[in-house]
Amino acid sequence: MLKVKNLWKSFNSDTDFQIDVFEDFNLEIEKNTCTAIIGPNGCGKSTLLNLVSGSLPVDKGKIILNNEDITSLPEEKRALKLGRVHQSPSMGVSPSLTILENLSLANKKGETFSLRGLVKKKNLEMFIQMLRDLDLGLEDKLHTQVKYLSGGQRQSLSLIMAAMKHPDLLLLDEHTAALDPKTSHVVMEKTRELLQKHHITTMMVSHHMGDALKYSQRIIMLDKGKIILDKPSVDVSENELLDIYKAKLAERIIA
């Protein structure tokens, strides 16, 4: 489904400050699965998502999605095939627009349209049902500007907007990291319901070991741009992940 082949990525190349993040990195993601990407800060988690989404160019290697080489495809064209939810609850929405206008924008993804004809009455019931499924009361706030929503409400809205067109691949980049534990749990449950309902292939970057295990089918741990663990989620415990994580942090301190 997704193949990352012989990927190389460095920052500040040919300077004294060069950082080599990935060197001949390979990864395959199976269709209709949720794969959690974990690891210490600086291991390459978000960089990997940025390379897949096209917000960063690769130095060498290929990114293949559904047998199509998208390595050279611009980010805006990849966005027609990908959905993404960022860490900040405000990045996936337009805060000055209403909930209805935001949903209408997401529904027009990949189409030519004018703002004057953005909102279509024929889509109203579909949007209301999407919001009702979230069970956050947003269906009663269609004409509320998104900037007045809580972080959890905005992130839940971002989630359904990113998944609305049933993307080939959904990228979740620590999408609950900015939320309090209670709200984070709500958003993660809504995430699971959405992925299961629409069978969306997902890569989920997370710092929360428990969430990574609970909401994914596969766990991949990165360290210094390399895969140091790759197991089905049911075959690994949170304690095992924490032990590996702590050992790698200790190695960094000693080094």
C-alpha positions in Angstrom: 0.0 0.0 0.0 2.7 2.5 1.1 6.3 1.7 0.4 9.2 3.8 1.5 12.3 2.6 -0.3 15.9 3.4 0.3 15.1 6.8 1.8 17.8 9.3 2.6 17.2 12.6 4.3 19.7 15.1 5.8 19.4 18.6 7.1 22.1 21.3 6.8 23.9 19.2 4.2 27.5 19.9 3.5 28.0 22.0 6.6 29.5 21.4 10.0 25.9 21.2 11.3 24.7 18.3 9.0 22.2 16.0 10.6 21.5 12.7 8.9 18.0 11.6 9.8 17.5 8.7 7.4 20.1 6.6 5.6 18.8 3.9 3.3 15.5 3.6 5.3 12.8 1.2 4.2 9.2 0.7 5.4 6.0 -0.9 4.1 2.5 -0.1 5.5 -0.3 -2.5 4.9 -3.7 -1.4 3.7 -6.5 -1.0 6.2 -4.2 -1.0 9.2 -3.2 1.6 11.8 0.5 1.7 12.4 1.9 3.6 15.4 5.3 5.3 15.0 7.0 5.9 18.4 10.4 6.8 19.7 12.4 9.5 21.5 12.5 13.1 20.3 14.7 13.5 17.2 14.3 9.9 16.1 12.6 10.9 12.8 8.9 10.4 13.5 7.5 13.7 12.3 10.2 13.9 9.6 8.9 10.6 8.2 5.4 12.0 8.0 6.6 15.2 6.4 8.5 13.2 3.7 5.4 11.0 3.0 3.1 14.1 2.9 5.5 16.0 0.6 6.1 18.9 3.0 9.7 17.9 3.0 11.6 16.7 -0.1 13.5 13.4 0.0 17.3 13.5 -0.8 17.3 10.0 -2.3 14.9 7.1 -2.4 11.2 6.6 -3.4 7.8 6.9 -1.8 5.2 4.7 -3.5 1.5 4.9 -2.6 -0.8 2.3 -4.2 1.9 1.4 -6.7 2.2 5.0 -7.8 5.6 6.7 -7.3 4.7 10.0 -5.6 8.3 11.0 -4.7 8.3 14.0 -6.9 4.6 14.8 -6.6 4.0 18.3 -5.0 2.5 18.5 -1.6 -0.8 20.0 -2.8 -1.3 17.1 -5.2 -0.4 14.5 -2.6 -3.0 16.1 -0.4 -5.6 14.7 -2.8 -4.5 11.2 -1.8 -3.6 11.9 1.9 -5.3 13.3 5.0 -3.4 14.7 7.9 -4.1 15.8 11.4 -1.4 17.9 13.1 -0.5 18.3 16.8 -1.9 21.8 17.0 -5.8 21.8 17.1 -5.8 24.9 14.9 -3.7 23.7 12.0 -6.3 21.5 10.3 -9.1 24.0 10.4 -9.8 27.6 9.5 -10.5 29.3 12.8 -12.3 32.3 11.3 -14.8 30.2 9.4 -17.8 28.4 10.9 -18.0 24.7 11.4 -20.3 24.4 8.4 -17.8 26.4 6.2 -14.9 24.2 7.3 -16.8 21.0 6.5 -17.8 22.5 3.1 -14.1 23.3 2.4 -13.0 19.8 3.2 -15.8 18.4 1.0 -14.5 20.4 -1.9 -11.0 19.0 -1.6 -9.6 18.6 -5.1 -12.4 20.5 -6.8 -12.5 24.0 -8.3 -15.0 26.2 -6.4 -15.8 29.8 -5.3 -16.3 30.9 -1.8 -19.7 32.3 -2.8 -21.0 28.9 -3.6 -19.1 27.0 -0.9 -22.0 25.9 1.3 -24.5 23.5 -0.4 -27.8 22.8 1.3 -27.7 19.2 -0.1 -24.7 18.4 2.1 -26.2 19.8 5.3 -27.7 16.5 6.5 -24.5 14.6 5.7 -22.5 17.1 7.8 -24.9 17.0 10.7 -24.7 13.2 10.8 -20.9 13.4 10.8 -20.9 15.8 13.7 -23.6 13.8 15.5 -21.4 10.7 15.3 -18.7 12.6 17.3 -21.2 13.0 20.1 -19.7 16.4 21.1 -22.8 18.5 20.4 -21.2 20.2 17.4 -24.2 19.5 15.2 -25.9 22.3 17.1 -23.1 24.7 16.5 -22.9 24.7 12.7 -22.7 28.4 12.4 -20.2 28.9 15.2 -16.7 30.1 14.2 -14.2 27.4 14.9 -12.0 29.7 17.0 -14.6 29.5 19.7 -14.4 25.7 20.0 -12.3 23.9 22.6 -9.1 22.2 21.6 -10.7 18.8 21.7 -13.7 19.9 19.6 -11.3 21.5 17.0 -9.2 18.4 16.8 -12.2 16.2 16.4 -13.4 18.5 13.6 -9.9 18.3 12.0 -10.1 14.5 12.2 -13.4 14.2 10.3 -12.3 16.8 7.8 -9.1 14.9 7.1 -11.0 11.6 6.7 -14.0 13.0 4.8 -12.9 12.1 1.3 -11.6 8.7 2.5 -7.9 9.3 1.8 -5.6 6.5 0.7 -3.5 7.2 3.7 -4.2 9.2 6.9 -1.3 10.8 8.8 -1.8 11.5 12.5 1.1 13.6 13.8 0.7 13.5 17.7 -2.8 14.7 17.2 -3.7 14.5 20.9 -0.4 15.8 22.3 -1.8 19.3 23.0 -4.9 18.0 24.8 -5.6 17.2 28.4 -5.8 13.5 29.3 -9.6 13.4 29.4 -10.1 15.1 26.1 -7.2 13.1 24.6 -9.1 9.9 25.4 -12.3 11.2 23.8 -10.4 12.1 20.6 -8.6 8.8 20.5 -11.9 6.9 20.8 -13.4 9.0 18.0 -10.3 8.3 15.9 -10.7 4.6 16.4 -14.4 4.7 15.5 -13.7 6.7 12.3 -10.8 4.4 11.1 -12.8 1.3 11.7 -16.0 2.7 10.0 -14.2 3.8 6.8 -11.2 1.3 6.8 -8.7 4.0 6.5 -5.0 3.1 6.4 -3.2 5.2 9.0 0.2 6.1 10.3 0.0 7.5 13.8 2.9 9.3 15.5 2.5 9.2 19.3 4.5 9.8 22.4 1.9 8.0 24.5 2.9 4.3 24.7 -0.5 3.2 26.0 -2.4 4.9 23.2 0.1 3.5 20.6 -0.6 0.0 21.8 -4.4 0.4 22.3 -5.3 2.1 19.0 -3.0 0.4 16.5 -2.4 -3.0 15.0 1.4 -2.5 14.6 4.1 -0.8 16.6 7.2 0.6 15.0 9.9 2.3 17.2 12.5 4.5 15.6 15.8 5.6 17.0 18.2 7.8 15.1 16.3 7.1 11.9 16.4 3.3 12.2 13.7 0.8 13.0 14.6 -0.8 16.3 11.3 -2.5 17.0 8.5 -3.7 14.6 5.8 -5.9 16.1 2.1 -6.5 16.1 0.7 -4.4 18.9 -0.8 -7.4 20.6 2.7 -9.0 20.9 4.3 -6.2 22.9 3.6 -4.7 26.3 3.8 -1.1 27.5 6.6 -2.1 30.0 8.6 -3.5 27.1 8.3 -0.3 25.1 9.2 1.8 28.1 12.3 -0.3 28.9 13.6 0.1 25.3 12.8 3.8 25.4 14.6 4.3 28.7 17.6 2.3 27.5 17.9 4.5 24.3 17.6 7.7 26.3 20.4 6.4 28.7 22.6 5.7 25.6 22.1 9.3 24.5 23.0 10.7 27.9 26.2 8.6 28.1 27.1 9.5 24.5 
